[in-house]
Amino acid sequence: MVALVSKPTRVHPLRGLTPEEIKHAAAILIKVQQAKAADASKTVRFQHITLSEPPKALLMPYLDAESAGLEASDRPWVPRCARITWSHAHKQQDCESVISLDTELEVAHMDAKVAQHNGLDRDEVIAATIAILTDPNVLAEIKKFRLPENVTIQCDTWPYGTDLDSKEDDHRLIQAVIYARAPHNHPESNQYSFPIPVSPVYDPFLNQVIRIDPCATGGKDDGLKCNTVAPEIALAHLVENEYHSSLQKGGLRTDIKPLLIVQPEGPSFKVEDETRISWQKWTFRVGFNWREGMTIHDVRYDGRKVFYRLSLSEMTVPYGDPRSPQHRRQAFDLGDAGAGVTANNLSLGCDCLGAIQYFDNYLNNSVGEPVKVPNVICLHEQDNGIGWKHTNPRTDVAAITRARILVVQSIITVGNYEYIFAWQFMQNGAIEFETRATGILATSLIDAGKSSFWGNVVSPGILAANHQHLFCLRIDPMIDGVENTLIQEDTVSVPYSKQENPHGNAWKVHKTPFEKSSFADAEPQRNRVFKVVNEKKLNAISGNPVGFKIAAQPAQLLIADQRSTVRRRARFAEHHLWVTRYRDGELWAGGHWTNQSHDETEGVSDAASRCDNVRGEDIVVWQTYGLTHNPRVEDYPVMPVEIMTVTLKPADFFEKNPALDFSVLKRLSVHVGNTKYHSLQS
Amino acid sequence: MVALVSKPTRVHPLRGLTPEEIKHAAAILIKVQQAKAADASKTVRFQHITLSEPPKALLMPYLDAESAGLEASDRPWVPRCARITWSHAHKQQDCESVISLDTELEVAHMDAKVAQHNGLDRDEVIAATIAILTDPNVLAEIKKFRLPENVTIQCDTWPYGTDLDSKEDDHRLIQAVIYARAPHNHPESNQYSFPIPVSPVYDPFLNQVIRIDPCATGGKDDGLKCNTVAPEIALAHLVENEYHSSLQKGGLRTDIKPLLIVQPEGPSFKVEDETRISWQKWTFRVGFNWREGMTIHDVRYDGRKVFYRLSLSEMTVPYGDPRSPQHRRQAFDLGDAGAGVTANNLSLGCDCLGAIQYFDNYLNNSVGEPVKVPNVICLHEQDNGIGWKHTNPRTDVAAITRARILVVQSIITVGNYEYIFAWQFMQNGAIEFETRATGILATSLIDAGKSSFWGNVVSPGILAANHQHLFCLRIDPMIDGVENTLIQEDTVSVPYSKQENPHGNAWKVHKTPFEKSSFADAEPQRNRVFKVVNEKKLNAISGNPVGFKIAAQPAQLLIADQRSTVRRRARFAEHHLWVTRYRDGELWAGGHWTNQSHDETEGVSDAASRCDNVRGEDIVVWQTYGLTHNPRVEDYPVMPVEIMTVTLKPADFFEKNPALDFSVLKRLSVHVGNTKYHSLQS
């Protein structure tokens, strides 16, 4: 039996690691490594130090005690562990350790196998940028394009991707994309309008450029060829195309008048114990980690259990350009980069209106020190239009409510692109996960006057490649308890018959429960709906099991060939929906090691293939959604938001519409300057 | 040659008829009829008097002159006509006349054929309600249910629907549904919780109840049978279930704090000449008629032509209960009732926040007098969240815009149900048509303890029947002119090949222009997109024809059997998209006479079957969207909004994102009471 070294912590088990805990975890790992090698502090390179969430069997009783109103000191003890992703500074080996902060022991250890790699971290990316932009061979290649002397060269660092024909991928690699700033050299100049068609490959372990790939710039008639134009004239047709307001040449609009959101009494939500949120009968915890970014835990409505954990699990962004090196381009922005690592400081941009609460968190640097990341999550309310309405035609009395929603938002910038993720809690019992895709398209050079099968010309000489965004939302339900069942409901016409359907107008709902872990696809022509229900608890009104339905737009799934690397790496994106039996730590749809992966290993397809019983069990549902993005000219130089929503909607969970108990709307006076305004209160 | 009787009017050709014009048109029709029968003023029963829009060939030059800045007096002359839907008071004959207000002549006349009927008008419905609720046979039937003495009985009047087996439908009929108020008799009591299972059939022409249909109340084991329970105990299990705030027994929430929308400088839009709206480079006209309700005309962006006319064309709401008389239940809420006739007075409910402009319009009564319908359309701006964002990772500078939208909204109440329709104009060049379905489900009685294949039990004894809502949006484009082409774009993987796709990651976009009028269906697995383009005008950047794409969620289409009356009446709802060659007056997807129709006649399926050339022609695109609604318990007693959106999005219409020219957000101070608030300006 191992003695507890530290006292049981008073931090909530779902709270991200504190700065002290990050330091503590790093120190423990170094101590553990010192037992194996003398100078561990120099050989361990920290990538990510983050909370390893407690097993559900231990956490659930704690959450139940909390929900029942017990003080933290009276709740069951829950172990506190850190998950450390790290590498050896002196050998090509990525590792992961789980460190107990209670016993100061390494309680789990995993060495990456050949062709398994951690993602890229920030320090590495900075080092790569310096090495690439000072590499004499790279500079010589760039020089061939005869750019003006004072032009600033910049580079983006992409995950190398995977090419099973090459042998390089036992090393972790970076594929750089080189751009120039516009000649005026403004720091906010949009480099994506000046792509330079050479792409250095950099090895972070060796800290050197190992190769420079040429980039194809041809059109429909050029096949996969490179060097279709002499370098000295290759860039002549490029022009600046700026997104930043200070660089708009035509001036700015002046005819948009202010619209203010004012909450004179403050917001309606309450935040306690740092991360526990309550609002309009909902309670939940907000979490954060380097990989998934914002997470949602222990969601209850009026005390009833609804969801144990909600998270974006993974995403993949394959590109449709077959020309090397673009054929390898397939980002896994969570596993490769991290939605926590890339989360924006939301006070920098004006990302929401009204009364906002921000949440800080902590990441770490490569020597294991905590790094504060302020305002990476924000919380605010929004008016969402009419919630319901009925006008009684006999009295002309209109009964109406406004729908107020609570938004938990995080925004990530992954190089050129941004994603705005928002969990939206509704008064009508629904929860929506909204994704807004925006930012700047990945661009490459195309010769003057040519067009391409592989993308659209969105600015002179600028090809924006076709690509897909396929996200996987991990939904860990606890609909009145963890013993849940996934049911597929299809709406199907009934055959003509004198006994049942004499006029041909009837249909029935076919309900099929999933018995074994598996997958399923959307079928809009059958109005296919997936519901998570608790078969042991029937709705008192309808007699149906209480449940929530999962509604998403049916995305086009992976287009790449069935045998392609793209497909093998992202099996999760081959189906719209998966159901698996819950296992602690099984969080990542695309597998643990996504960077340069050959296959999705330990991802959702492996979990589903266990063929576990899932009827009336502790299940997890994984929803794949997204879009195929064949760019429009209007998506450049910065893309208007493309919005995708997954809705979790009560379906016979309540015994009536839960959003009835609102008073009628009233008017409120507001002073702006010397003028008094009457405004509707929502 | 006919002489002009009245002077050319100064009213804009798209302005709805003025009260004087309504009176004038009615008088002309009576005069025309007097030439045929002596006492025409007593024999004509007016249903609807509305603007007959001018032919496009005459209107377009007028609109172009207007757009070019010419004064009304300098624009071409456009005829002014009224369309009158009417019936003979003394014979079963519905008619339609087009009356020239310029020449005082009937310029077109149509007599309904057998089994063609106008819809129901308001005066008829009021007469029907009185006749039904005082009919001794109806009262005797109701008495059998032994309701308390003082209970108020109410009835809803439904279109009779169609049953090809019966012979009654050479008469226009009403199928009544009988309800009771809750015993407390509050005027806002929700009658839909007390359905009485007898359904009188009423003949408006005879002004009498011609039959009383019994209603089935059984469950899954009762087949199509009626009278499964003795009437004296049939209603014993019903309980009140109220939506109105003053009837909520548990009290109302008090923890939602005010959220105010304040526009201290007023709105950013401008309304001129009564109905011409300009906002953020958009200009358009808003129209209104009894049938379609709100319409949108002459949409231009920065002077460029985009859409000639946008309108909801028709909708059908078939129910899935095969038991008589429910098997006939299939509402066409535009053709049968009218989205203009049923439009709400929006000042009654608090339907929008901020600075709102309302539009009044005029309908008429059965003697041809104008009836003002105030505030049936409203106009306001909304903040729509982040419009686009990019954080420059090199400088940490976040560039971000809020998306402001302009909303033109109308809300209709059709008996128990409401629809909220909103045209939303975006700064990024897109236009969205949002439909929110809300209101109260159509209910029927179900025996205690039973459940049904045909709906869900949503309150004790209350069966909410499964139904579909299928809408058809009529999109009349003029993308840089009227010569447009519809293109279907599918995203399709490219076969493996050394020459073109050596790694299997590539795809292409297959573009298929429509040559002949036809239909098409959604295909999300091919990312199918429909674009309206002008092949004569190429985008200077991409070289593609300028265009707009039409994006809608792929709804389940009609479920009813291929041979069923439901299908025959609503061919428009058998496909997601139709393209036809423009014809003046061809506005209604479900045909002219929808009430009790046997077939969709002169609807979009007939128009498409003309096999007209549609490539580079003046085309109309019809988008079918909607939902299959198998009710949840949470949809009762009033249904949280179910939102459907059709988006018209520029696709290589502009040469860049048109929403770049915004200044950065700034803060503004607001006083509320004695406190000063700093609020973000969007």
Interface residues (C-beta under 8 A of the other chain):
Chain A: Q154 D163 P187 E188 G223 L224 N241 E242 Y243 H244 S245 Q248 G250 G251 L252 R253 D255 I256 K257 P258 L259 L260 I261 V262 Q263 P264 E265 G266 P267 S268 Q280 P318 Y319 G320 D321 P322 H327 R328 Q330 N344 N345 L348 G349 C350 D351 L353 G354 E381 Q382 D383 G385 I386 G387 W388 K389 H390 T391 N392 P393 R394 T395 D396 V397 A398 A399 I400 R402 A403 R404 I411 T413 G415 N416 E418 I420 M426 N428 G429 A430 R436 T438 G439 I440 S451 F453 W454 N456 V457 V458 S459 P460 N466 E489 T491 V492 S493 V494 P495 Y496 Q499 E500 N501 P502 H503 G504 N505 A506 W507 K508 V509 A522 P524 Q525 R526 N527 N539 I541 S542 G543 N544 Q553 P554 A555 Q556 L557 I559 A560 D561 R563 S564 T565 V566 R567 L627 T628 N630 R632 V633 E634 D635 Y636 P637 V638 M639 P640 V641 K649 P650 A651 D652 F653 F654 E655 K656 N657 P658 A659 L660 D661 F662 S663 V664 L665 L668 V670 H671 V672 G673 T675 Y677 S679 L680 Q681 S682
Chain B: Q154 D163 P187 E188 G223 L224 N241 E242 Y243 H244 S245 Q248 G250 G251 L252 R253 D255 I256 K257 P258 L259 L260 I261 V262 Q263 P264 E265 G266 P267 S268 Q280 P318 Y319 G320 D321 P322 H327 R328 Q330 N344 N345 L348 G349 C350 D351 L353 G354 E381 Q382 D383 G385 I386 G387 W388 K389 H390 T391 N392 P393 R394 T395 D396 V397 A398 A399 I400 R402 A403 R404 I411 T413 G415 N416 E418 I420 M426 N428 G429 A430 R436 T438 G439 I440 S451 F453 W454 N456 V457 V458 S459 P460 N466 E489 T491 V492 S493 V494 P495 Y496 Q499 E500 N501 P502 H503 G504 N505 A506 W507 K508 V509 A522 P524 Q525 R526 N527 N539 I541 S542 G543 N544 Q553 P554 A555 Q556 L557 I559 A560 D561 R563 S564 T565 V566 R567 L627 T628 N630 R632 V633 E634 D635 Y636 P637 V638 M639 P640 V641 K649 P650 A651 D652 F653 F654 E655 K656 N657 P658 A659 L660 D661 F662 S663 V664 L665 L668 V670 H671 V672 G673 T675 Y677 S679 L680 Q681 S682
